[in-house]
Amino acid sequence: MDVVPRLLEGLVFAIVLAYLLIVVNFQSWLDPFIIITALPAALAGIVVFLFLTGTTLSVPALMGAIMSIGVATANSILLVSFARERLGEHGDATTAPVEAASPASAPC
């Protein structure tokens, strides 16, 4: 039995499940969509580094990809949350994301 298709299936299932959980958490369909848009960039980075290092697509590489996607999702959740807080404070939609992404707002 080939494990790679099952891991790819698990990756897609994890993305859908994470989206639905974020929808429940944020009580919005738009904010989770914004968060999920970070995943193609994470996948592109994974593919680029697999190519640069000459690593084949294997079970450990896919497990690392799933963990990297989890980190990208967590980072996106924090950025969207901080941007929503800044938007509530200032009401300015142009400065809220900039302030949310500034290094001073990063958690320690």
C-alpha positions as CSV (number, residue, x, y, z in Angstrom):
1,M,0.0,0.0,0.0
2,D,1.4,3.4,-1.0
3,V,1.5,5.9,1.9
4,V,2.1,9.1,-0.1
5,P,-1.4,9.4,-1.5
6,R,-2.9,8.8,1.9
7,L,-0.7,11.5,3.4
8,L,-1.7,13.9,0.6
9,E,-5.3,13.0,1.4
10,G,-4.7,13.7,5.0
11,L,-3.2,17.1,4.1
12,V,-6.3,18.1,2.2
13,F,-8.5,16.9,5.0
14,A,-6.5,18.8,7.5
15,I,-6.8,22.0,5.5
16,V,-10.6,21.7,5.2
17,L,-11.0,20.8,8.9
18,A,-8.8,23.7,9.9
19,Y,-10.8,26.1,7.7
20,L,-14.1,24.9,9.3
21,L,-12.7,25.2,12.8
22,I,-11.4,28.7,12.1
23,V,-14.9,29.6,10.7
24,V,-16.4,28.6,14.0
25,N,-13.8,30.4,16.0
26,F,-14.0,33.7,14.1
27,Q,-17.7,33.5,13.4
28,S,-17.0,34.7,9.9
29,W,-16.4,33.1,6.5
30,L,-14.1,35.9,5.3
31,D,-11.4,35.9,8.0
32,P,-10.7,32.1,7.7
33,F,-10.5,32.6,3.9
34,I,-7.8,35.2,4.5
35,I,-6.0,32.9,6.8
36,I,-6.1,30.0,4.4
37,T,-4.7,32.1,1.6
38,A,-1.3,31.8,3.3
39,L,-1.2,28.1,2.6
40,P,-0.2,28.3,-1.1
41,A,2.8,30.4,-0.1
42,A,3.8,27.8,2.5
43,L,3.3,25.0,-0.1
44,A,5.4,26.9,-2.6
45,G,8.2,27.4,0.0
46,I,8.1,23.7,0.8
47,V,8.4,22.7,-2.9
48,V,11.2,25.2,-3.5
49,F,13.3,23.9,-0.5
50,L,12.6,20.3,-1.5
51,F,14.0,21.1,-4.9
52,L,17.0,23.1,-3.6
53,T,18.0,20.4,-1.2
54,G,17.4,17.6,-3.7
55,T,15.0,15.9,-1.3
56,T,12.4,13.5,-2.7
57,L,8.8,13.7,-1.8
58,S,8.7,11.1,1.0
59,V,6.8,10.4,4.2
60,P,9.1,12.5,6.4
61,A,9.0,15.3,3.9
62,L,5.2,15.2,3.8
63,M,5.0,15.1,7.6
64,G,7.3,18.2,7.7
65,A,5.0,19.8,5.1
66,I,2.0,19.3,7.3
67,M,3.8,20.8,10.3
68,S,4.9,23.8,8.2
69,I,1.4,24.4,7.1
70,G,0.3,24.3,10.7
71,V,2.9,26.9,11.6
72,A,1.8,29.1,8.7
73,T,-1.8,28.8,9.7
74,A,-1.1,29.7,13.3
75,N,0.9,32.7,12.2
76,S,-1.9,33.9,9.9
77,I,-4.4,33.5,12.7
78,L,-2.3,35.7,14.9
79,L,-1.9,38.3,12.2
80,V,-5.6,38.5,11.4
81,S,-6.5,38.6,15.1
82,F,-4.1,41.5,15.7
83,A,-5.3,43.3,12.6
84,R,-8.9,43.0,13.8
85,E,-8.0,44.4,17.2
86,R,-6.1,47.3,15.6
87,L,-9.1,47.9,13.3
88,G,-11.4,48.1,16.3
89,E,-9.1,50.6,18.0
90,H,-8.3,52.9,15.1
91,G,-11.0,52.2,12.6
92,D,-8.5,52.7,9.8
93,A,-8.3,49.7,7.5
94,T,-5.0,50.8,5.9
95,T,-2.9,51.1,9.0
96,A,-4.4,48.1,11.0
97,P,-2.7,45.4,9.0
98,V,0.6,47.3,8.9
99,E,0.5,47.7,12.7
100,A,-0.5,44.1,13.2
101,A,2.5,42.9,11.2
102,S,5.0,45.2,12.9
103,P,7.7,43.5,15.0
104,A,6.6,45.4,18.1
105,S,3.2,43.5,18.1
106,A,4.9,40.1,17.9
107,P,4.3,37.9,20.9
108,C,7.4,37.1,23.0
